[in-house]
């Protein structure tokens, strides 16, 4: 039954023109920057521009914001269109419905991140400066960016279930992604700061590769601590989302 829910969510997402438009716009951006690099290859700016790291970095940042939008909409749209009650008529649990939506959003975002980053790498091969990152480094950048994306998608879904307000479900995670680093920096002098999730959303701090991380993990931070805290925080938001969803009256 859960497989059928996943298929149903895939059909819904694949029918949304906004997803295709987003992918096309991002691909066009990557190709445009690459084309400008070739056309103006004698220009110092384009000749020295770190094309691959720049475009992959931009792509991953934009995908994160788009992921929040999808995560907020995937539940709130069902409430707004009064289609949620039709899903719940079927002999499936509310937890399965929510988790199928979360899993499909994550799947789509991983797909977009991988495809667009791969395109950036391939286009980077024809730019004047060539690729400033290896394929392995690009793969690492994608992998290191996913924890942050998945966390904020989880938060967006929780807020959309709690408030049925897509605008707040979008704004709150986006604001959190911006101020999270500031908050951890301000609290860095306190011992408890290492237990704040925002400080653990970038695993590249454990990578010694200067191109993508540089091994700048703060004192007291370990990969094990980061994994445990990440799992705990994400699990807490998922459990809360399921609990609220089960208690919510569907009209």
matplotlib code that plots the C-alpha trace (Angstrom):
import matplotlib.pyplot as plt

x = [0.0, 2.9, 4.3, 0.9, 1.0, 4.5, 3.4, 0.4, 2.7, 5.0, 2.2, 1.1, 4.6, 5.3, 2.2, 3.2, 4.5, 6.3, 8.8, 9.6, 9.8, 12.2, 14.5, 14.5, 15.3, 18.2, 19.6, 19.3, 21.2, 24.0, 24.3, 24.1, 27.0, 29.0, 28.2, 29.3, 32.5, 33.3, 32.3, 34.3, 37.1, 39.7, 38.0, 40.0, 36.8, 35.5, 38.9, 39.6, 36.0, 35.7, 32.8, 32.0, 32.2, 30.3, 27.4, 27.1, 27.0, 24.3, 22.3, 22.4, 21.4, 18.4, 17.3, 17.2, 14.8, 12.7, 12.6, 11.1, 8.4, 7.6, 7.6, 5.3, 2.9, 2.8, 0.6, -1.1, -2.3, -4.2, -5.8, -6.6, -8.1, -10.0, -8.4, -6.8, -10.1, -10.1, -6.7, -7.8, -10.8, -8.4, -7.4, -4.1, -2.7, -2.2, 1.4, 1.8, 0.3, 2.6, 5.7, 5.0, 4.8, 8.1, 9.9, 8.8, 9.8, 13.2, 13.5, 12.7, 15.1, 17.9, 17.2, 17.3, 20.5, 22.3, 21.1, 21.8, 25.2, 26.2, 25.2, 27.4, 30.3, 29.9, 29.5, 32.6, 34.7, 34.3, 34.8, 38.2, 39.4, 38.1, 36.6, 38.0, 36.5, 36.8, 33.8, 34.3, 34.4, 31.2, 29.6, 30.7, 29.2, 25.9, 26.0, 27.1, 24.2, 21.5, 21.3, 20.4, 17.8, 16.2, 16.1, 14.3, 11.9, 11.0, 10.4, 8.3, 6.1, 5.7, 4.6, 2.3, 0.6, 0.5, -0.9, -2.3, -0.6, 1.8, 3.2, 4.4, 5.6, 7.8, 8.9, 9.9, 12.3, 13.8, 14.4, 15.7, 18.2, 19.4, 19.7, 20.7, 24.4, 24.1, 22.5, 25.2, 27.9, 26.4, 26.1, 29.5, 30.9, 28.5, 29.0, 25.4, 25.9, 27.3, 23.8, 22.1, 21.1, 22.1, 25.8, 25.6, 23.9, 27.1, 29.1, 31.8, 33.4, 34.8, 36.3, 40.0, 39.6, 40.1, 38.0, 34.8, 35.3, 38.8, 38.3, 37.0, 35.0, 34.8, 36.4, 34.2, 32.4, 32.7, 31.0, 29.2, 27.8, 26.6, 24.9, 23.1, 21.9, 20.7, 18.8, 17.2, 16.1, 14.7, 13.0, 11.5, 9.9, 8.6, 7.1, 5.5, 4.2, 2.6, 1.2, -0.4, -1.7, -3.4, -5.1, -6.1, -9.7, -9.9, -12.8]
y = [0.0, 2.4, 1.7, 2.8, 6.0, 6.7, 6.1, 8.4, 11.2, 10.7, 11.1, 14.3, 15.8, 14.8, 16.6, 19.9, 22.2, 24.3, 21.4, 21.2, 24.9, 25.1, 22.4, 24.1, 27.5, 26.1, 24.1, 27.3, 29.2, 26.7, 26.6, 30.4, 30.9, 28.2, 29.9, 33.3, 31.7, 30.3, 33.5, 35.7, 33.3, 36.0, 38.1, 37.9, 37.5, 34.5, 33.0, 32.9, 32.2, 28.9, 27.8, 24.4, 25.3, 28.5, 27.0, 23.9, 26.1, 28.3, 25.3, 23.6, 26.8, 27.5, 23.8, 24.1, 27.0, 25.3, 22.1, 24.1, 25.4, 21.9, 20.6, 23.4, 22.8, 19.0, 19.0, 22.5, 22.1, 18.9, 20.8, 23.8, 21.8, 19.5, 16.5, 15.2, 13.6, 11.5, 10.1, 9.2, 7.3, 4.6, 2.0, 3.6, 5.3, 9.0, 8.4, 6.5, 9.4, 11.9, 9.8, 9.0, 12.7, 13.4, 10.5, 11.7, 15.3, 14.1, 11.8, 14.7, 17.0, 14.5, 13.9, 17.6, 18.2, 15.3, 16.1, 19.8, 19.4, 16.8, 19.2, 21.9, 19.5, 18.5, 22.1, 23.0, 20.7, 23.1, 26.4, 28.2, 27.5, 23.9, 22.2, 23.6, 20.5, 16.8, 14.6, 13.2, 16.7, 17.6, 14.4, 15.3, 18.8, 17.3, 14.8, 17.4, 19.7, 17.2, 17.1, 20.7, 20.4, 17.3, 19.0, 22.1, 20.1, 18.2, 21.5, 22.9, 19.8, 20.0, 23.7, 23.1, 20.2, 22.3, 25.6, 24.6, 27.9, 27.4, 30.9, 30.4, 26.9, 28.5, 31.6, 30.1, 27.4, 29.9, 32.4, 29.6, 28.7, 32.3, 33.0, 29.5, 30.2, 33.6, 32.0, 29.3, 32.0, 34.1, 31.1, 29.6, 30.7, 28.5, 24.7, 23.9, 25.4, 22.2, 20.6, 23.2, 21.5, 24.5, 23.9, 20.4, 20.8, 21.1, 17.8, 19.3, 20.7, 17.2, 17.0, 18.0, 18.9, 22.6, 22.9, 21.9, 21.9, 22.4, 20.5, 23.5, 21.5, 23.4, 21.9, 19.2, 18.3, 14.8, 13.0, 10.7, 13.7, 15.3, 12.1, 11.5, 15.0, 15.2, 11.9, 13.0, 16.4, 15.1, 12.2, 14.6, 16.8, 13.7, 12.3, 15.6, 16.0, 12.5, 13.2, 16.5, 15.0, 12.2, 14.7, 17.1, 17.2, 16.9, 18.8]
z = [0.0, 0.8, -2.7, -4.2, -2.2, -3.5, -7.1, -6.5, -5.2, -8.1, -10.6, -8.8, -8.7, -12.3, -13.5, -11.9, -14.6, -12.0, -11.4, -15.1, -15.5, -12.5, -14.0, -17.4, -15.9, -13.8, -16.8, -19.0, -16.3, -16.2, -20.0, -20.3, -17.9, -19.8, -23.1, -21.8, -20.6, -24.0, -25.9, -23.7, -23.0, -23.4, -20.7, -17.4, -15.3, -17.3, -17.8, -14.0, -12.9, -10.9, -13.1, -11.7, -8.0, -8.6, -10.6, -8.4, -5.3, -6.8, -8.0, -4.6, -2.8, -5.1, -5.0, -1.2, -1.4, -4.0, -1.9, 1.0, -1.4, -2.5, 1.0, 2.2, -0.8, -0.7, 2.4, 2.4, -1.2, -0.2, 2.6, 0.4, -2.4, 0.0, -1.5, 1.7, 2.8, -0.4, 0.4, 3.9, 2.6, 1.5, 4.1, 4.8, 7.9, 8.1, 8.9, 5.6, 3.7, 5.3, 5.0, 1.3, 0.6, 2.5, 0.7, -2.7, -2.1, -1.0, -4.0, -6.4, -4.8, -4.9, -8.5, -9.3, -7.4, -9.0, -12.6, -12.4, -10.7, -13.3, -16.0, -14.4, -14.4, -18.0, -19.2, -17.0, -19.2, -22.2, -20.3, -20.8, -17.3, -17.3, -14.3, -11.0, -9.2, -9.9, -10.4, -6.9, -5.4, -7.2, -5.9, -2.4, -2.7, -3.7, -0.8, 1.7, 0.6, 1.0, 4.9, 5.0, 2.3, 3.9, 7.3, 6.1, 4.0, 7.1, 9.0, 6.1, 6.1, 9.9, 9.7, 6.8, 8.8, 12.0, 10.5, 7.1, 6.0, 2.9, 3.2, 6.8, 5.9, 3.3, 5.1, 8.5, 7.1, 4.7, 7.5, 9.6, 6.9, 6.8, 10.5, 11.6, 11.0, 12.7, 15.7, 16.1, 15.7, 18.5, 20.8, 20.0, 23.3, 25.2, 25.6, 24.6, 21.1, 19.7, 20.2, 18.0, 14.7, 12.6, 13.4, 12.0, 8.7, 6.7, 6.8, 4.6, 7.8, 8.3, 4.9, 4.6, 0.9, 0.7, -2.4, -0.6, 3.1, 4.5, 7.7, 9.7, 12.2, 15.6, 18.7, 20.2, 17.0, 15.6, 12.7, 15.2, 17.1, 13.9, 12.7, 16.0, 16.4, 12.8, 13.1, 16.4, 15.1, 11.9, 13.7, 16.2, 13.4, 11.6, 14.8, 15.7, 12.1, 12.3, 15.7, 14.7, 11.4, 13.3, 15.6, 12.9, 11.8, 8.0, 6.4]

ax = plt.figure().add_subplot(projection="3d")
ax.plot(x, y, z, "-o")
ax.set_aspect("equal")
plt.show()
